[in-house]
Amino acid sequence: MKKQVYFIILFLVGGFTSKAQYMLKNVEDVKWYNNIAQEKIYVHYNSNLLLAGEELLYKVYCKNAKTDQFTTNSKIAYVELVGEEGVVFKHKIRLESGVGQGHFFIPSTLASKNYKLLAYTRWMRNGDGNHFFSADINIINPYTRINFDDSAPLINIKANKNKKNSNQINLTINKDSLNTRQEVVLTIESLNASKAFGKYSISVKKNDKFLSTIKPDNSLTFTRLFTDSKVSRKRNIGEKVFLPEFEGEMITGKVIEKTSKLPVPNAEVALSILSNEACQDMVLTNSNGVFFFHVKSDYSSSKAMIQALGDNKQNYIVEVFNHQKVNKEMLKFTEFKIHPTFKPAILQRSIYNQIQNAYQNQGVKKNKIITPIYPKPLYGNYMKTYVLDDYKRFPTIAETLIEVVEKAWHERRNGKTRYVEIRGRENDPYFGVNLLPMLIVDGALEENHQRFLGFNAKNVKTISVLRDEYYYGDRVYQGALLVKTFNDNYTNDLEGSFIKKFNLFNPELKTAYFNQLYHNKEDSKRIPDYRTQLLWLPYFYLKKQKDKIRFFTSDNKGTYEISLEGFTNEGVPISITKNFTVN
């Protein structure tokens, strides 16, 4: 039988490789690079056979290839579903202590074919051959014509036997044969004291594997397959490498001189995320004119802007590098055949999916996105906020500062350009005279104070004033002015080659997956329940000798499989399955 999970050599295409990599400049750089262990990724996913209208659910496990412990290096992983026609989806996953999760709704636009599920980190691209995780996913689209093939194999529809990989963990349930809408009590017991404690994911899904000829591999086979180098490929001075995303998302780009097109070293560059959090960061370009930003926290908007700063910025062009593509020509897609015998089963499953999705769209059976705790602007420092509608309105910002906003005004410097000024507190440390405040409008750092002072004040909703000295990198500001317009449109008129506005590649948000309960059956007796996925629990942490999880069966009768995958805190792979029937 063809192995379903394997590691493949993927070559990255496009100009991104030469632009976004870091050049090892000296012996110290090479030593630093060689001392960082390579990583490996395993993905536990709910099924290798999905129909349009169903969800692909997955959990990412990222491990240190040397120690087999969960990685503490990469904070971001990438997951893609790729078909012969191109990329179906590309997700960015935040890793917390080496794990993360995501999901994807299979649309009715996909053809009935074989696809590849890929997972990797930036640091893994430095491995010997770029060993990405890869798994086969078969998708059937019942809303389009399916080419049934009499030569396709007829698979025995008997369920797989219960499987456990060691004496570490035991799975038991209250009954092996249950009725519809009956409670299932799943007991997870450590058989080896605290040695079985670890991070796991649990899937309970109807066993329709007779529709697929592919047998999913698990955390055990994943561990056996990863037999290659546990460190990155050796490099020398002058070679380029991908930097790991140690602190969070990495955003890279380049500053070049407008006329000569040569890279500009030591240019100051600012990143502004145009959100309520007003996230700012400032860095210098390296000797090749390349900049690297690390976004550590969550943000509520995907809109962002990068701009060159300083007196010479009008002579610069700012470029932002896109995430590189995988060369799909290196992927080998298997031929996907379906025997006509299974046509009734596919039709029935499709009907059940449509019923389930109808209720989910009405909010009855819906997953819940977990809203992150977003950081407060300017690190939560106290600001006094003026809601301008509470005061007499003035036509310009300049007048508004004088008449409404206390401790803030504007004045000309050197008899020419006007700047915003903020009066500092008497007990502020003294870092020099003529310090300007940081000016942030709709999340964007604004160096041109005069342009802001001429802005139509009727479009401004609030002005917040921070009087304390504010330190950002090597810069010291005399406070800050944080401005919000009604329509968040101040940046619409910001133009120039030294400014690049773009959309961020947002990480997926955590999700609390729907778990149907029937403690009060009267409330739900008229709502049909044809779930094939009875439970998906991406974050299960075994921290005690015995733990219990409760879920309910559906009206969809048949054989179901409980699958527990993951790793102990010592890195030992655990893979267990247990079957039960619903009558």
RODO-2510 file (C-alpha; in nm, 4 decimals, decimal comma):
residues 583
     n   res          X          Y          Z
     1     m     0,0000     0,0000     0,0000
     2     k     0,1274     0,3442    -0,0896
     3     k     0,2575     0,5416     0,2037
     4     q     0,0501     0,8475     0,2720
     5     v     0,2888     1,0678     0,4678
     6     y     0,6394     1,1241     0,3442
     7     f     0,9043     1,3922     0,3236
     8     i     0,9795     1,5381    -0,0167
     9     i     1,2268     1,7751    -0,1699
    10     l     1,0510     2,0983    -0,2566
    11     f     1,2250     2,3690    -0,4525
    12     l     1,1048     2,7231    -0,3937
    13     v     1,0353     2,9250    -0,7041
    14     g     1,0270     3,2949    -0,7761
    15     g     1,2720     3,5658    -0,6838
    16     f     1,1920     3,5446    -0,3144
    17     t     1,4742     3,3065    -0,2220
    18     s     1,7555     3,5445    -0,3065
    19     k     1,5774     3,8446    -0,1538
    20     a     1,4442     3,7227     0,1783
    21     q     1,7394     3,5198     0,2952
    22     y     2,0134     3,6273     0,5309
    23     m     2,3760     3,6108     0,4201
    24     l     2,6206     3,4521     0,6634
    25     k     2,8868     3,7212     0,6914
    26     n     3,1497     3,5727     0,9204
    27     v     3,2587     3,2757     1,1310
    28     e     3,0306     3,3783     1,4164
    29     d     2,7280     3,3770     1,1846
    30     v     2,8141     3,0289     1,0559
    31     k     2,8627     2,8986     1,4111
    32     w     2,5287     3,0466     1,5191
    33     y     2,3542     2,8860     1,2221
    34     n     2,5109     2,5428     1,2763
    35     n     2,4182     2,5382     1,6462
    36     i     2,0428     2,5696     1,5849
    37     a     1,8756     2,2308     1,5474
    38     q     1,6487     2,1608     1,2535
    39     e     1,2734     2,1162     1,3041
    40     k     1,0201     1,8590     1,1925
    41     i     0,6409     1,8832     1,1657
    42     y     0,3660     1,6273     1,2065
    43     v     0,0043     1,7131     1,1212
    44     h    -0,2882     1,5208     1,2693
    45     y    -0,5887     1,5719     1,0410
    46     n    -0,9420     1,4401     1,0735
    47     s    -0,9702     1,2534     0,7416
    48     n    -0,7894     1,1776     0,4187
    49     l    -1,1235     1,1512     0,2344
    50     l    -1,3486     1,4567     0,2360
    51     l    -1,6542     1,5693     0,0431
    52     a    -1,7282     1,9220    -0,0690
    53     g    -1,9221     2,0789     0,2176
    54     e    -1,7083     1,9177     0,4884
    55     e    -1,4201     2,0559     0,6919
    56     l    -1,0553     1,9576     0,6917
    57     l    -0,9522     1,9886     1,0577
    58     y    -0,5872     1,9739     1,1564
    59     k    -0,3425     2,0077     1,4447
    60     v     0,0235     2,0987     1,3880
    61     y     0,3006     1,9517     1,6036
    62     c     0,6432     2,1113     1,5527
    63     k     0,9395     1,9417     1,7173
    64     n     1,3108     1,9937     1,7640
    65     a     1,4679     1,7330     1,5348
    66     k     1,7642     1,6807     1,7677
    67     t     1,5927     1,6466     2,1042
    68     d     1,2422     1,5368     1,9922
    69     q     1,1031     1,7994     2,2303
    70     f     0,8465     2,0535     2,1134
    71     t     1,0266     2,3378     1,9411
    72     t     1,0952     2,6663     2,1170
    73     n     1,2377     2,8235     1,8034
    74     s     0,9737     2,8790     1,5347
    75     k     0,6595     3,0674     1,6367
    76     i     0,4968     3,0324     1,2933
    77     a     0,4172     2,7310     1,0752
    78     y     0,2715     2,7216     0,7233
    79     v     0,0064     2,4749     0,6055
    80     e    -0,1035     2,4432     0,2423
    81     l    -0,3420     2,2287     0,0428
    82     v    -0,2091     2,1951    -0,3100
    83     g    -0,3694     2,0436    -0,6181
    84     e    -0,2537     1,9883    -0,9739
    85     e    -0,4065     2,3244    -1,0681
    86     g    -0,2352     2,5157    -0,7871
    87     v    -0,2717     2,6131    -0,4221
    88     v    -0,6183     2,5607    -0,2714
    89     f    -0,5366     2,7315     0,0575
    90     k    -0,2328     2,8591     0,2439
    91     h    -0,2555     2,9097     0,6192
    92     k    -0,0189     3,0763     0,8609
    93     i    -0,0396     2,9093     1,2025
    94     r     0,0822     3,0575     1,5300
    95     l     0,2783     2,8009     1,7292
    96     e     0,2459     2,8110     2,1056
    97     s     0,5013     2,5807     2,2663
    98     g     0,5302     2,3971     1,9352
    99     v     0,1617     2,3369     1,8556
   100     g    -0,1143     2,5102     1,6596
   101     q    -0,4405     2,4341     1,4811
   102     g    -0,6526     2,5295     1,1817
   103     h    -0,9375     2,4221     0,9567
   104     f    -1,0648     2,4645     0,6012
   105     f    -1,4158     2,4290     0,4595
   106     i    -1,4052     2,2285     0,1350
   107     p    -1,5827     2,4414    -0,1296
   108     s    -1,7945     2,3098    -0,4149
   109     t    -1,5474     2,4588    -0,6658
   110     l    -1,2876     2,1859    -0,6163
   111     a    -1,2659     1,8932    -0,8540
   112     s    -1,2808     1,5331    -0,7356
   113     k    -0,9084     1,4671    -0,7217
   114     n    -0,6052     1,3892    -0,5117
   115     y    -0,4467     1,6824    -0,3228
   116     k    -0,1409     1,7303    -0,1011
   117     l    -0,1429     1,8696     0,2515
   118     l     0,1923     2,0395     0,3190
   119     a     0,3357     2,1843     0,6406
   120     y     0,6690     2,3534     0,7163
   121     t     0,8460     2,6373     0,8965
   122     r     1,0850     2,8956     0,7543
   123     w     1,3730     2,7277     0,9341
   124     m     1,2902     2,3922     0,7730
   125     r     1,3791     2,5425     0,4343
   126     n     1,7428     2,5237     0,5421
   127     g     1,7210     2,1472     0,5865
   128     d     1,8968     1,9005     0,3666
   129     g     1,6468     1,8954     0,0814
   130     n     1,3773     2,1008     0,2557
   131     h     1,1906     1,8173     0,4238
   132     f     0,8339     1,9345     0,4480
   133     f     0,5471     1,7316     0,5905
   134     s     0,3253     1,5992     0,3104
   135     a     0,0069     1,3924     0,3140
   136     d    -0,2448     1,2807     0,0537
   137     i    -0,5990     1,4176     0,0793
   138     n    -0,8701     1,2872    -0,1547
   139     i    -1,1667     1,5150    -0,2216
   140     i    -1,4983     1,4141    -0,3780
   141     n    -1,7243     1,6861    -0,5154
   142     p    -2,0778     1,5406    -0,5438
   143     y    -2,2068     1,8680    -0,6935
   144     t    -2,0162     1,8062    -1,0164
   145     r    -1,9970     1,5080    -1,2456
   146     i    -1,7969     1,2240    -1,0881
   147     n    -1,6253     0,9843    -1,3233
   148     f    -1,6868     0,6487    -1,1592
   149     d    -1,4487     0,3734    -1,2668
   150     d    -1,5305     0,0023    -1,2652
   151     s    -1,1572    -0,0715    -1,2371
   152     a    -1,1352     0,1049    -0,9010
   153     p    -1,0735    -0,1315    -0,6087
   154     l    -1,3591    -0,2469    -0,3896
   155     i    -1,2395    -0,2004    -0,0330
   156     n    -1,3658    -0,4129     0,2529
   157     i    -1,5869    -0,1817     0,4566
   158     k    -1,4997    -0,3464     0,7876
   159     a    -1,3505    -0,0973     1,0306
   160     n    -0,9882    -0,1118     1,1350
   161     k    -0,9187    -0,2953     1,4560
   162     n    -0,8550    -0,1016     1,7746
   163     k    -0,4895     0,0000     1,7796
   164     k    -0,2563     0,1156     2,0530
   165     n     0,1123     0,1748     2,0147
   166     s     0,2479     0,1073     2,3629
   167     n     0,1608     0,0706     2,7275
   168     q     0,1545     0,4478     2,7722
   169     i    -0,2173     0,5341     2,7365
   170     n    -0,5416     0,3396     2,7372
   171     l    -0,8700     0,4536     2,5791
   172     t    -1,2012     0,3206     2,7065
   173     i    -1,5649     0,4208     2,6501
   174     n    -1,8807     0,3499     2,8449
   175     k    -2,0246     0,1282     2,5666
   176     d    -1,8944    -0,0193     2,2423
   177     s    -2,2447    -0,0145     2,0933
   178     l    -2,4560     0,2967     2,1395
   179     n    -2,7863     0,4384     2,0332
   180     t    -2,8373     0,7620     1,8430
   181     r    -2,8006     1,0811     2,0464
   182     q    -2,6488     0,8882     2,3357
   183     e    -2,3713     1,0227     2,5541
   184     v    -2,0249     0,8757     2,5060
   185     v    -1,7850     0,8938     2,8000
   186     l    -1,4285     0,8635     2,6746
   187     t    -1,1701     0,7876     2,9429
   188     i    -0,8039     0,8597     2,8710
   189     e    -0,5830     0,6869     3,1252
   190     s    -0,2084     0,7071     3,1685
   191     l    -0,0607     0,3623     3,2216
   192     n     0,2855     0,4930     3,2957
   193     a     0,2308     0,7630     3,5582
   194     s     0,3426     1,1075     3,4434
   195     k     0,5511     0,9719     3,1554
   196     a     0,2400     0,9680     2,9353
   197     f     0,1553     1,3297     3,0103
   198     g     0,1758     1,5392     2,6968
   199     k     0,0020     1,7234     2,4126
   200     y    -0,2575     1,5410     2,2061
   201     s    -0,5487     1,5861     1,9654
   202     i    -0,8616     1,3729     1,9440
   203     s    -1,0848     1,3075     1,6442
   204     v    -1,4082     1,1060     1,6461
   205     k    -1,5374     1,0500     1,2948
   206     k    -1,7514     0,8013     1,1054
   207     n    -1,5378     0,5324     0,9473
   208     d    -1,5951     0,5789     0,5737
   209     k    -1,2452     0,4693     0,4738
   210     f    -1,3929     0,2246     0,2257
   211     l    -1,4209     0,5252    -0,0053
   212     s    -1,0439     0,5729    -0,0067
   213     t    -0,7499     0,3478    -0,0905
   214     i    -0,5089     0,5572     0,1155
   215     k    -0,4220     0,4596     0,4688
   216     p    -0,3293     0,7597     0,6865
   217     d    -0,0025     0,7414     0,8684
   218     n     0,0235     0,8577     1,2264
   219     s     0,2677     1,0071     1,4750
   220     l     0,4473     0,6718     1,4976
   221     t     0,5120     0,6328     1,1264
   222     f     0,5976     1,0029     1,1095
   223     t     0,8728     0,9508     1,3664
   224     r     1,0103     0,6480     1,1806
   225     l     1,0062     0,8263     0,8447
   226     f     1,2068     1,1230     0,9683
   227     t     1,5490     0,9600     0,9466
   228     d     1,7350     1,2408     0,7709
   229     s     1,9765     1,4938     0,9144
   230     k     1,8703     1,6447     1,2448
   231     v     2,0479     1,9676     1,1679
   232     s     2,0333     2,2110     0,8808
   233     r     2,2595     2,1614     0,5825
   234     k     2,6091     2,2953     0,6536
   235     r     2,6769     2,6407     0,5142
   236     n     2,9792     2,8607     0,4627
   237     i     3,0522     3,2314     0,4814
   238     g     2,8741     3,4132     0,2001
   239     e     2,5882     3,1633     0,1686
   240     k     2,2272     3,2653     0,2302
   241     v     1,9865     3,1067     0,4757
   242     f     1,6269     3,1476     0,5857
   243     l     1,6012     3,2993     0,9312
   244     p     1,3673     3,1280     1,1790
   245     e     1,0630     3,3149     1,3017
   246     f     1,1894     3,3189     1,6596
   247     e     0,9619     3,5950     1,7879
   248     g     0,6581     3,5902     1,5606
   249     e     0,5616     3,6615     1,2008
   250     m     0,8489     3,7805     0,9853
   251     i     0,7854     4,0530     0,7279
   252     t     1,0697     4,1221     0,4890
   253     g     1,1408     4,3618     0,2085
   254     k     1,3994     4,5878     0,0535
   255     v     1,4807     4,9568     0,0088
   256     i     1,6461     5,0612    -0,3177
   257     e     1,7563     5,3977    -0,4535
   258     k     1,5059     5,5314    -0,7056
   259     t     1,7528     5,6295    -0,9778
   260     s     2,0366     5,3785    -0,9497
   261     k     1,8164     5,0886    -0,8302
   262     l     2,0946     4,9990    -0,5873
   263     p     2,0131     4,8718    -0,2357
   264     v     2,0171     5,1302     0,0424
   265     p     2,1949     5,0100     0,3590
   266     n     2,1183     5,1536     0,7053
   267     a     1,7918     5,3097     0,5883
   268     e     1,5386     5,3545     0,8686
   269     v     1,2112     5,1802     0,7909
   270     a     0,8833     5,1807     0,9852
   271     l     0,6085     4,9195     0,9873
   272     s     0,2582     5,0353     1,0829
   273     i    -0,0298     4,7917     1,1233
   274     l    -0,3383     4,9982     1,0477
   275     s    -0,5501     4,8703     1,3337
   276     n    -0,6856     4,9926     1,6651
   277     e    -0,3731     4,8561     1,8326
   278     a    -0,1588     5,0999     1,6289
   279     c     0,1304     4,8517     1,6247
   280     q     0,4561     5,0182     1,5186
   281     d     0,8068     4,8901     1,4601
   282     m     1,1230     5,0508     1,3262
   283     v     1,4352     4,8809     1,1937
   284     l     1,7406     4,9567     0,9795
   285     t     1,8091     4,7844     0,6490
   286     n     2,1155     4,5595     0,6340
   287     s     2,4090     4,5915     0,3950
   288     n     2,1911     4,4526     0,1128
   289     g     1,9128     4,7000     0,1774
   290     v     1,6901     4,4244     0,3234
   291     f     1,4749     4,4772     0,6318
   292     f     1,3215     4,2225     0,8687
   293     f     1,0234     4,2926     1,0946
   294     h     0,8980     4,0553     1,3640
   295     v     0,5303     4,0898     1,4558
   296     k     0,4965     3,9350     1,8003
   297     s     0,1325     3,9979     1,8911
   298     d    -0,2110     3,9584     1,7355
   299     y    -0,3711     4,2411     1,5402
   300     s    -0,7306     4,3154     1,4395
   301     s    -0,6716     4,4382     1,0829
   302     s    -0,4758     4,2940     0,7933
   303     k    -0,3980     4,6390     0,6489
   304     a    -0,0378     4,7490     0,6903
   305     m     0,2058     5,0110     0,5639
   306     i     0,5840     5,0181     0,5445
   307     q     0,7618     5,3464     0,4800
   308     a     1,1160     5,4720     0,4641
   309     l     1,1902     5,7506     0,7134
   310     g     1,4251     6,0472     0,7110
   311     d     1,5153     6,3393     0,4908
   312     n     1,6137     6,1266     0,1877
   313     k     1,3049     5,9057     0,1756
   314     q     1,1745     6,0717    -0,1432
   315     n     1,4703     5,9111    -0,3243
   316     y     1,3819     5,5571    -0,2130
   317     i     1,1599     5,2730    -0,3321
   318     v     1,0217     5,0302    -0,0743
   319     e     0,9493     4,6710    -0,1766
   320     v     0,7710     4,4076     0,0348
   321     f     0,8473     4,0430    -0,0379
   322     n     0,5600     3,8009    -0,0813
   323     h     0,5494     3,4536     0,0663
   324     q     0,7180     3,2185    -0,1796
   325     k     0,5358     2,9523    -0,3753
   326     v     0,6003     2,5811    -0,3814
   327     n     0,6879     2,4364    -0,7202
   328     k     0,3946     2,2005    -0,7701
   329     e     0,5761     2,0276    -1,0541
   330     m     0,7831     1,8488    -0,7887
   331     l     0,4670     1,6988    -0,6349
   332     k     0,3373     1,3649    -0,7590
   333     f    -0,0417     1,3355    -0,7436
   334     t    -0,1919     0,9873    -0,7316
   335     e    -0,4701     0,8757    -0,9608
   336     f    -0,8003     0,8936    -0,7798
   337     k    -1,0590     0,6283    -0,8765
   338     i    -1,4045     0,5675    -0,7288
   339     h    -1,5998     0,2466    -0,7878
   340     p    -1,9669     0,3018    -0,8876
   341     t    -2,0719     0,0739    -0,5999
   342     f    -2,0096     0,3657    -0,3648
   343     k    -2,2346     0,6126    -0,5472
   344     p    -2,5298     0,5684    -0,3032
   345     a    -2,2999     0,6172    -0,0013
   346     i    -2,1564     0,9377    -0,1503
   347     l    -2,5060     1,0679    -0,2273
   348     q    -2,6307     0,9927     0,1242
   349     r    -2,3275     1,1552     0,2873
   350     s    -2,3707     1,4612     0,0666
   351     i    -2,7354     1,4988     0,1683
   352     y    -2,6407     1,4756     0,5342
   353     n    -2,3735     1,7435     0,4815
   354     q    -2,6250     1,9814     0,3243
   355     i    -2,8625     1,9404     0,6178
   356     q    -2,5828     1,9998     0,8703
   357     n    -2,4528     2,3063     0,6875
   358     a    -2,8011     2,4568     0,6642
   359     y    -2,8307     2,4574     1,0436
   360     q    -2,4731     2,5713     1,0883
   361     n    -2,5335     2,8710     0,8618
   362     q    -2,8264     2,9645     1,0855
   363     g    -2,5950     2,9651     1,3853
   364     v    -2,7475     2,6540     1,5440
   365     k    -2,4414     2,4310     1,5115
   366     k    -2,1562     2,6696     1,4638
   367     n    -1,7889     2,6738     1,5572
   368     k    -1,6773     2,9779     1,7559
   369     i    -1,3740     3,1866     1,6671
   370     i    -1,1739     3,2716     1,9793
   371     t    -1,1042     3,6440     1,9640
   372     p    -0,7447     3,7163     2,0678
   373     i    -0,6592     3,9620     2,3428
   374     y    -0,5193     4,2457     2,1349
   375     p    -0,2473     4,4674     2,2814
   376     k    -0,3317     4,8207     2,3846
   377     p    -0,1882     5,1097     2,1817
   378     l     0,1489     5,2456     2,2900
   379     y     0,1999     4,9546     2,5315
   380     g    -0,0995     5,0590     2,7406
   381     n     0,0491     5,3878     2,8611
   382     y    -0,2087     5,6286     2,9980
   383     m    -0,3524     5,8689     2,7400
   384     k    -0,6183     6,1361     2,7703
   385     t    -0,8707     6,0961     2,4891
   386     y    -1,0787     6,3766     2,3405
   387     v    -1,3961     6,2767     2,1568
   388     l    -1,4285     6,5757     1,9274
   389     d    -1,8062     6,5538     1,8958
   390     d    -1,8213     6,6453     2,2653
   391     y    -1,6662     6,9845     2,1901
   392     k    -1,7239     7,2744     1,9563
   393     r    -1,6004     7,1729     1,6141
   394     f    -1,3235     7,3680     1,4377
   395     p    -1,2425     7,3349     1,0652
   396     t    -0,8741     7,2364     1,0953
   397     i    -0,6634     7,0174     1,3175
   398     a    -0,4385     7,3150     1,3913
   399     e    -0,7301     7,5077     1,5456
   400     t    -0,8600     7,1987     1,7238
   401     l    -0,5281     7,1406     1,8997
   402     i    -0,5249     7,4962     2,0310
   403     e    -0,8921     7,5211     2,1297
   404     v    -0,9764     7,1681     2,2455
   405     v    -0,6732     6,9505     2,3208
   406     e    -0,4886     7,0419     2,6391
   407     k    -0,1090     7,0331     2,6548
   408     a    -0,0847     7,0075     2,2741
   409     w    -0,0381     7,2754     2,0113
   410     h     0,1550     7,3414     1,6919
   411     e     0,4342     7,5803     1,5991
   412     r     0,6775     7,6494     1,3196
   413     r     1,0367     7,5421     1,3490
   414     n     1,3062     7,7487     1,1808
   415     g     1,0266     7,9735     1,0553
   416     k     0,9156     7,7096     0,8046
   417     t     0,7501     7,3753     0,8670
   418     r     0,4821     7,3396     1,1324
   419     y     0,4974     7,0563     1,3845
   420     v     0,2753     6,9180     1,6570
   421     e     0,4097     6,9854     2,0059
   422     i     0,3198     6,8212     2,3377
   423     r     0,4086     6,9617     2,6775
   424     g     0,5929     6,7036     2,8829
   425     r     0,5488     6,6310     3,2484
   426     e     0,7744     6,8055     3,4966
   427     n     0,9167     6,4825     3,6327
   428     d     1,0004     6,3307     3,2936
   429     p     1,3641     6,2264     3,2438
   430     y     1,5581     6,4770     3,0392
   431     f     1,6762     6,3408     2,7040
   432     g     1,7274     6,6621     2,5151
   433     v     1,5443     6,9628     2,3799
   434     n     1,3104     7,0028     2,0829
   435     l     1,1885     6,6455     2,0932
   436     l     0,8901     6,5852     1,8654
   437     p     0,5966     6,3641     1,9644
   438     m     0,5192     6,0424     1,7815
   439     l     0,2211     6,1105     1,5556
   440     i     0,0009     5,8118     1,4656
   441     v    -0,3087     5,8611     1,2493
   442     d    -0,5382     5,5638     1,1839
   443     g    -0,2560     5,3361     1,2923
   444     a     0,0030     5,4892     1,0553
   445     l     0,3176     5,6653     1,1676
   446     e     0,3034     6,0180     1,0212
   447     e     0,6299     6,2081     0,9823
   448     n     0,4732     6,4956     0,7886
   449     h     0,3136     6,6935     1,0718
   450     q     0,2215     6,9803     0,8415
   451     r     0,0098     6,7536     0,6223
   452     f    -0,1757     6,6313     0,9292
   453     l    -0,2337     6,9846     1,0611
   454     g    -0,4101     7,0743     0,7354
   455     f    -0,6399     6,7705     0,7529
   456     n    -1,0153     6,8358     0,7708
   457     a    -1,0997     6,8112     1,1407
   458     k    -1,4625     6,7118     1,0747
   459     n    -1,3320     6,3691     0,9661
   460     v    -1,1540     6,3102     1,2987
   461     k    -1,3318     6,1097     1,5673
   462     t    -1,0852     6,1134     1,8594
   463     i    -0,7473     6,2549     1,9570
   464     s    -0,5519     6,0878     2,2387
   465     v    -0,2530     6,2507     2,4065
   466     l     0,0365     6,0752     2,5773
   467     r     0,2495     6,3307     2,7634
   468     d     0,5199     6,1002     2,8970
   469     e     0,8431     6,0619     2,7082
   470     y     0,8048     5,7648     2,4762
   471     y     1,0954     5,5451     2,3763
   472     y     1,0996     5,3368     2,0611
   473     g     1,4262     5,1678     1,9790
   474     d     1,6904     5,4390     1,9666
   475     r     1,4306     5,7107     1,9264
   476     v     1,2928     5,9272     2,2056
   477     y     0,9649     6,1117     2,1552
   478     q     0,8094     6,3826     2,3651
   479     g     0,4873     6,1921     2,4105
   480     a     0,2536     6,0790     2,1355
   481     l    -0,0603     6,1908     1,9561
   482     l    -0,2923     5,9069     1,8561
   483     v    -0,5645     6,0098     1,6093
   484     k    -0,8637     5,8144     1,4785
   485     t    -1,0825     5,9249     1,1885
   486     f    -1,4430     5,8161     1,1443
   487     n    -1,3727     5,6080     0,8333
   488     d    -1,0098     5,5044     0,8951
   489     n    -0,9211     5,6653     0,5637
   490     y    -0,6340     5,8998     0,6464
   491     t    -0,3813     5,6721     0,4751
   492     n    -0,5765     5,6735     0,1478
   493     d    -0,3970     5,9904     0,0399
   494     l    -0,0504     5,8866     0,1520
   495     e     0,1474     5,8278    -0,1659
   496     g     0,5071     5,7916    -0,2773
   497     s     0,7573     5,5277    -0,3809
   498     f     0,8937     5,5269    -0,0237
   499     i     0,5531     5,4051     0,1042
   500     k     0,4200     5,0544     0,0509
   501     k     0,0644     4,9719     0,1575
   502     f    -0,0272     4,6031     0,1557
   503     n    -0,2339     4,3332     0,3241
   504     l    -0,0734     4,1106     0,5827
   505     f    -0,0827     3,7324     0,5553
   506     n    -0,2824     3,6869     0,8766
   507     p    -0,2343     3,3847     1,1030
   508     e    -0,5408     3,1680     1,1527
   509     l    -0,7399     3,2395     1,4676
   510     k    -0,8023     2,9704     1,7263
   511     t    -1,1416     2,8008     1,7076
   512     a    -1,3628     2,6326     1,9666
   513     y    -1,5255     2,3530     1,7679
   514     f    -1,8941     2,2722     1,8067
   515     n    -1,9744     1,9827     2,0400
   516     q    -2,3385     1,8763     2,0330
   517     l    -2,4917     1,8137     2,3766
   518     y    -2,8212     1,6369     2,4508
   519     h    -2,8625     1,6850     2,8246
   520     n    -3,2045     1,8348     2,7480
   521     k    -3,3297     1,6328     2,4540
   522     e    -3,6572     1,8227     2,4288
   523     d    -3,4739     2,1376     2,3150
   524     s    -3,3240     1,9650     2,0123
   525     k    -3,5557     1,6812     1,9231
   526     r    -3,6866     1,8578     1,6091
   527     i    -3,3395     1,9523     1,4852
   528     p    -3,1852     1,6803     1,2648
   529     d    -2,8357     1,5644     1,3540
   530     y    -2,6388     1,3850     1,0834
   531     r    -2,2871     1,4648     1,1998
   532     t    -2,0101     1,2386     1,0747
   533     q    -1,7525     1,4283     1,2844
   534     l    -1,8737     1,3772     1,6404
   535     l    -1,5746     1,5444     1,8086
   536     w    -1,2648     1,7383     1,7134
   537     l    -1,0495     1,8398     2,0101
   538     p    -0,7211     1,9871     1,8836
   539     y    -0,5900     2,0797     2,2281
   540     f    -0,6000     1,7966     2,4770
   541     y    -0,3368     1,8097     2,7481
   542     l    -0,3026     1,4974     2,9591
   543     k    -0,1935     1,6302     3,2988
   544     k    -0,3323     1,3696     3,5367
   545     q    -0,3595     0,9936     3,5704
   546     k    -0,7102     0,9757     3,4274
   547     d    -0,9236     1,2242     3,2338
   548     k    -1,2718     1,2077     3,0826
   549     i    -1,4222     1,3649     2,7709
   550     r    -1,7929     1,3594     2,6956
   551     f    -1,9677     1,3855     2,3597
   552     f    -2,2873     1,2593     2,1949
   553     t    -2,3594     1,0357     1,9002
   554     s    -2,5718     1,1619     1,6097
   555     d    -2,8572     1,0222     1,4007
   556     n    -2,5971     0,9020     1,1491
   557     k    -2,5666     0,5288     1,2159
   558     g    -2,2548     0,3260     1,1463
   559     t    -1,9043     0,2568     1,2731
   560     y    -1,7008     0,5400     1,4241
   561     e    -1,3319     0,5695     1,5009
   562     i    -1,1733     0,7516     1,7932
   563     s    -0,8230     0,8653     1,7004
   564     l    -0,5801     1,0073     1,9572
   565     e    -0,2506     1,1394     1,8230
   566     g     0,0299     1,3379     1,9789
   567     f     0,3469     1,3244     2,1814
   568     t     0,4410     1,2938     2,5450
   569     n     0,6328     1,5725     2,7140
   570     e     0,9454     1,3646     2,6497
   571     g     0,8725     1,3506     2,2771
   572     v     0,7472     0,9912     2,2581
   573     p     0,4831     0,9505     1,9820
   574     i     0,1420     0,8198     2,0880
   575     s    -0,1118     0,6861     1,8375
   576     i    -0,4285     0,5073     1,9477
   577     t    -0,7567     0,4252     1,7730
   578     k    -1,0736     0,2740     1,9119
   579     n    -1,3975     0,1876     1,7298
   580     f    -1,7599     0,1860     1,8353
   581     t    -2,0928     0,1520     1,6564
   582     v    -2,4068     0,3649     1,6547
   583     n    -2,7277     0,1669     1,5985
***
